[in-house]
Amino acid sequence: MQDAAADLRRKLDLLVSGMTGLRHDGRFDEPNLDGTAGDYISFESWEWPQGVGLYGLIRLWQFTGREDLRHLIEDWYSAHLVAGLPSLNVNTTAPMLGLSVLWQETKDPRWQGPLDDWANRVMRELGRTEEGAFEHHVSDKINHHELWDDTLYMVALFLASYGQASGRQELVDEAARQFLVHTRYLADRKTGLWFHGWTFDGRHNFAEARWARGNAWITAGMLDLFDLAEMPEPVKAFLLGVLAAQVDALLPLQAPSGAWRTLLDDPSSYEEISATAGIGYGLLKGYRLGLGTPAWRTAGMKAVEAVLKNIDDTGTVLNVSYGTRMGHDLQFYKDIPIQPTGYGQALSILCLSEALRHVDAEEQAA
């Protein structure tokens, strides 16, 4: 057991190095709508992969108390605030989640002004669909009338976190509303899994892709939502039922390796590690919080094994699919290239940190 804990700690150290060492190599050229160059890989860029990455680092800092992580995180935010933030959209909101958790922990006055300003602009300026859900507008594309499950992780968790920390109940209420409306249109009533997206133009779920990382945003995000803010009891009870239905569908689809495939219900699609890490994290956390059965823990620990096997000697997480747009056929998802990313690193950090909690608890109980 001690060997297992020590191995997890070594891998977590490696994952941090792997994240901060990510660099854009020119493989993907995706210019933003404002003419700036898009960079969804390098740690230095203010975008959604880096935002998820920072959240993983902050959670690791909270768990370990490592001051080097706190300095790394604070220096990153400070440099970006001095340089000026990019245009507001769903994906550029993602780094605000980590900043909110950081401010809640430290109450450093440097962060509250930017957090207030960004939250106000989200509420006032982000595009909305019918029924008030946030349209999935991103830096290089406007997706009118579309709901994506990514939006909940990139925007709703920030509103929940900052609303709770600052006493702004309207932000927490908005986060709850977003989860409810997205559930209405993205949760598949037949299987319990989630579709990647929905459009009000034609009212359909595009390719009806039960996409693994999208489902991971839900499994991980819903558990974190309950951590980040106090949900009204009927909302929490409803969402827990949705989560249990999703997990019931996920468990039989786990591959013998412990991974899930990029199309969850397509055995011919490749095993994808960022989704595996996110789902594994949610399962382990849900079990630890008393919300799931022992089967959740068993599957979560199997996912940990798959993640560990996909971390190379530099701390880079392998077999992570690149940022995925909305697919209009299922082959689109199977063709997404493999690329190390900040969210691959971060979801693995969250997964291994949660596993370490379980291992430490077993060690203390022995």
C-alpha positions in Angstrom: 0.0 0.0 0.0 2.8 2.4 0.8 4.4 1.6 -2.5 1.1 2.4 -4.3 0.9 5.8 -2.5 4.5 6.6 -3.3 4.0 5.7 -7.0 1.0 8.0 -7.2 2.9 10.9 -5.7 5.7 10.4 -8.1 3.3 10.3 -11.0 1.6 13.5 -9.8 4.9 15.3 -9.7 5.6 14.1 -13.2 2.2 15.3 -14.4 2.8 18.8 -13.2 6.1 18.9 -15.1 4.4 17.5 -18.2 1.7 20.1 -18.1 4.0 23.1 -17.7 6.3 21.7 -20.4 3.5 21.6 -23.1 4.4 23.7 -26.2 2.5 24.4 -29.4 4.5 22.8 -32.2 2.5 24.3 -35.1 0.6 21.0 -35.8 -2.7 22.7 -35.5 -3.4 26.1 -37.0 -6.7 27.5 -35.6 -6.8 31.3 -35.7 -9.3 33.0 -33.5 -12.2 35.2 -34.8 -10.4 38.3 -33.6 -7.3 37.5 -35.7 -5.1 36.3 -32.9 -3.4 32.9 -33.2 -5.2 30.1 -31.4 -3.1 28.0 -29.0 -4.9 25.2 -27.3 -1.8 23.4 -26.2 0.9 25.6 -24.6 0.6 26.1 -20.8 1.0 29.9 -21.3 -2.2 30.4 -23.3 -5.4 31.7 -21.7 -7.9 29.1 -23.1 -10.0 26.2 -22.0 -7.4 23.4 -22.0 -5.1 25.6 -19.8 -8.1 26.6 -17.7 -8.9 23.0 -16.9 -5.2 22.4 -16.3 -5.0 25.2 -13.8 -8.0 23.8 -12.0 -6.3 20.5 -11.7 -3.1 22.2 -10.3 -5.2 24.1 -7.8 -7.0 21.0 -6.6 -3.6 19.3 -6.2 -2.3 22.3 -4.3 -5.3 22.2 -2.0 -4.7 18.5 -1.4 -0.9 18.7 -0.8 -0.3 22.2 0.4 2.7 22.5 -1.9 3.8 26.1 -2.0 5.6 25.7 -5.3 2.3 24.9 -6.9 0.7 28.0 -5.3 3.5 30.2 -6.6 3.2 28.7 -10.1 -0.5 29.3 -10.2 -0.4 32.8 -8.8 2.4 33.8 -11.2 0.4 32.5 -14.2 -2.7 34.5 -13.3 -0.8 37.6 -12.4 1.0 37.7 -15.7 -2.2 37.2 -17.7 -4.0 39.9 -15.8 -1.2 42.4 -16.4 -1.0 41.5 -20.1 -4.8 41.7 -20.5 -7.4 39.0 -20.9 -8.9 37.8 -24.2 -12.4 38.2 -25.4 -15.2 36.7 -23.4 -16.7 33.4 -24.5 -17.5 30.0 -23.1 -14.0 28.6 -23.4 -12.1 31.7 -22.2 -14.2 31.5 -19.1 -12.6 28.2 -18.1 -9.5 29.7 -16.4 -11.8 31.6 -14.1 -12.9 28.5 -12.3 -9.4 27.9 -10.9 -9.0 31.6 -10.0 -12.3 31.5 -8.1 -11.1 28.5 -6.0 -7.8 30.2 -5.5 -9.5 33.4 -4.2 -11.8 31.4 -2.0 -8.7 29.8 -0.3 -6.5 32.9 0.0 -8.9 36.0 -0.3 -6.1 37.7 -2.1 -7.5 41.1 -3.2 -5.8 40.9 -6.6 -8.3 38.3 -7.8 -11.8 39.6 -6.7 -12.1 42.5 -9.2 -11.4 40.4 -12.2 -13.6 37.6 -11.0 -16.5 40.0 -10.3 -16.1 41.7 -13.7 -16.0 38.4 -15.6 -19.0 36.9 -13.7 -21.0 40.1 -14.5 -20.1 39.9 -18.2 -21.0 36.2 -18.4 -24.4 36.9 -17.0 -24.9 39.9 -19.2 -23.1 39.1 -22.5 -22.9 35.4 -23.2 -25.3 34.3 -25.9 -28.3 32.4 -24.8 -30.5 29.8 -26.5 -34.2 29.2 -25.9 -34.9 28.5 -22.3 -31.9 30.6 -21.3 -29.0 28.1 -21.7 -25.6 29.5 -22.7 -24.8 29.1 -26.4 -21.5 27.4 -27.0 -19.6 30.4 -28.5 -15.8 29.8 -28.5 -12.7 31.8 -29.6 -12.7 30.6 -33.2 -16.4 29.9 -33.9 -19.9 31.1 -33.0 -22.2 28.1 -32.5 -25.6 29.8 -32.6 -28.5 28.0 -30.9 -26.3 25.1 -29.8 -25.8 23.4 -26.4 -22.6 21.4 -25.7 -22.0 19.5 -22.5 -18.5 21.1 -22.3 -20.3 24.4 -21.4 -21.2 23.1 -18.0 -17.6 22.5 -17.0 -16.2 25.7 -18.6 -18.8 28.2 -17.4 -21.4 26.8 -14.9 -18.8 25.5 -12.5 -17.2 28.9 -12.3 -20.5 30.6 -11.6 -21.2 28.0 -8.9 -17.8 28.4 -7.3 -17.5 32.2 -7.4 -21.2 32.6 -6.4 -20.7 30.5 -3.3 -17.4 32.1 -2.4 -18.6 35.6 -2.8 -22.2 35.3 -1.5 -23.7 36.0 -4.9 -26.6 33.7 -4.9 -27.7 34.7 -8.4 -24.6 33.1 -9.8 -25.2 29.8 -7.9 -28.8 29.9 -9.2 -27.6 30.4 -12.7 -25.3 27.5 -12.5 -28.1 25.3 -11.3 -30.3 26.5 -14.1 -27.6 25.7 -16.7 -27.2 22.1 -15.4 -31.0 21.6 -15.5 -31.5 22.9 -19.0 -28.5 21.1 -20.4 -29.7 17.9 -18.8 -33.1 18.3 -20.5 -31.5 18.4 -24.0 -28.3 16.4 -23.6 -29.0 13.5 -21.3 -30.1 10.5 -23.4 -33.2 9.0 -21.8 -32.7 5.6 -23.5 -29.2 4.9 -22.2 -28.5 7.4 -19.4 -25.4 8.6 -21.2 -25.0 12.1 -22.5 -25.0 13.4 -26.1 -22.3 15.8 -27.1 -24.6 18.5 -28.3 -28.1 19.8 -29.2 -29.2 22.4 -31.7 -32.5 24.3 -31.6 -32.1 24.7 -35.4 -33.8 21.5 -36.4 -34.0 20.3 -32.8 -31.7 17.3 -32.8 -28.6 16.0 -31.2 -26.3 16.2 -34.3 -24.7 12.7 -34.7 -26.2 11.5 -31.4 -22.6 10.9 -30.3 -22.2 9.5 -26.8 -18.8 11.0 -26.7 -16.5 9.9 -23.8 -14.9 13.2 -22.8 -18.3 15.0 -22.9 -19.6 12.4 -20.5 -16.5 12.8 -18.4 -17.2 16.6 -18.1 -20.5 15.6 -16.6 -19.3 12.8 -14.3 -16.5 14.9 -12.9 -18.3 18.2 -13.2 -21.5 17.1 -11.3 -19.4 15.8 -8.4 -17.5 19.1 -8.3 -20.6 21.2 -8.6 -21.8 19.7 -5.2 -18.4 20.5 -3.7 -18.2 24.1 -5.1 -21.7 25.3 -4.1 -24.7 24.5 -2.1 -27.4 23.4 -4.6 -31.1 23.6 -3.6 -32.1 20.2 -2.4 -34.6 19.4 -5.2 -31.9 20.3 -7.8 -29.3 18.2 -6.1 -31.6 15.2 -5.8 -32.6 15.5 -9.4 -29.0 15.8 -10.6 -27.8 12.9 -8.4 -30.5 10.7 -10.1 -29.2 11.8 -13.5 -25.6 11.0 -12.4 -26.5 7.6 -11.1 -28.2 6.7 -14.4 -25.2 7.8 -16.3 -22.8 5.8 -14.2 -25.1 2.7 -14.5 -24.6 3.0 -18.3 -20.9 3.7 -18.1 -19.8 0.8 -15.9 -20.6 -2.0 -18.5 -18.8 0.0 -21.2 -15.4 0.1 -19.5 -12.8 -1.8 -21.5 -10.7 -4.6 -19.9 -7.8 -2.1 -19.8 -9.8 0.1 -17.4 -10.3 2.8 -20.1 -13.3 4.1 -21.9 -13.5 4.5 -25.7 -13.9 7.9 -27.3 -17.3 6.8 -28.5 -18.5 5.0 -25.4 -20.7 2.5 -27.1 -18.6 1.8 -30.2 -16.0 -1.0 -29.6 -14.2 0.1 -32.8 -13.3 3.5 -31.5 -10.0 4.1 -29.7 -9.5 4.1 -25.9 -9.2 7.8 -24.7 -7.4 8.7 -21.6 -8.6 12.2 -20.7 -12.2 10.8 -20.6 -11.0 7.8 -18.6 -9.3 10.0 -16.1 -12.3 12.3 -15.7 -14.8 9.5 -15.3 -12.5 7.6 -12.9 -12.1 10.8 -10.8 -15.9 11.2 -10.6 -16.5 7.6 -9.7 -13.9 7.6 -6.9 -15.0 10.9 -5.6 -18.7 9.9 -5.7 -17.9 6.7 -3.7 -15.8 8.6 -1.2 -18.6 11.1 -0.6 -21.1 8.2 0.0 -23.0 8.8 -3.3 -22.1 5.6 -5.1 -21.8 1.9 -4.6 -18.6 -0.2 -4.3 -18.8 -0.8 -8.0 -18.0 2.9 -8.6 -14.8 2.5 -6.6 -13.8 -0.7 -8.4 -14.3 0.9 -11.8 -12.6 4.0 -10.7 -9.5 2.2 -9.5 -9.4 0.3 -12.8 -9.4 3.6 -14.6 -6.5 4.7 -12.5 -4.5 1.7 -13.7 -5.3 2.8 -17.3 -4.2 6.3 -16.6 -0.9 5.2 -15.0 0.0 3.1 -18.0 -0.4 6.1 -20.3 1.9 8.5 -18.5 5.4 8.6 -20.2 8.7 9.3 -18.6 8.3 13.1 -19.2 5.0 13.2 -17.3 3.0 13.6 -20.6 -0.4 11.9 -20.7 -0.7 9.8 -23.9 -3.7 8.8 -26.0 -5.6 12.0 -25.3 -7.8 13.2 -28.1 -7.4 16.8 -29.3 -10.1 19.4 -28.8 -13.3 18.1 -30.4 -15.8 20.2 -32.4 -19.4 19.1 -32.9 -19.5 16.0 -35.1 -22.3 15.5 -37.7 -21.4 11.8 -38.1 -19.9 9.3 -35.7 -16.8 8.7 -37.9 -15.8 12.3 -37.1 -15.1 11.4 -33.4 -13.1 8.3 -34.4 -10.9 10.5 -36.6 -10.0 13.1 -33.9 -6.1 13.1 -33.7 -4.2 12.2 -30.5 -2.4 15.2 -28.9 -1.1 15.9 -25.4 -3.1 18.7 -23.8 -3.6 20.6 -20.6 -6.9 18.9 -19.9 -5.4 15.5 -20.4 -2.8 16.4 -17.7 -5.4 18.0 -15.4 -8.0 15.3 -15.5 -5.2 12.8 -14.8 -4.1 14.9 -11.8 -7.6 15.0 -10.5 -7.9 11.2 -11.0 -4.6 10.3 -9.3 -5.2 12.7 -6.5 -8.5 11.2 -5.7 -7.0 7.7 -5.9 -4.3 8.8 -3.4 -7.0 9.8 -1.0 -8.4 6.3 -1.2 -5.0 4.7 -0.8 -4.1 7.0 2.1 -7.4 6.2 3.8 -6.8 2.4 3.5 -3.3 2.8 4.8 -4.6 4.7 7.9 -7.3 2.1 8.5 -4.8 -0.8 8.3 
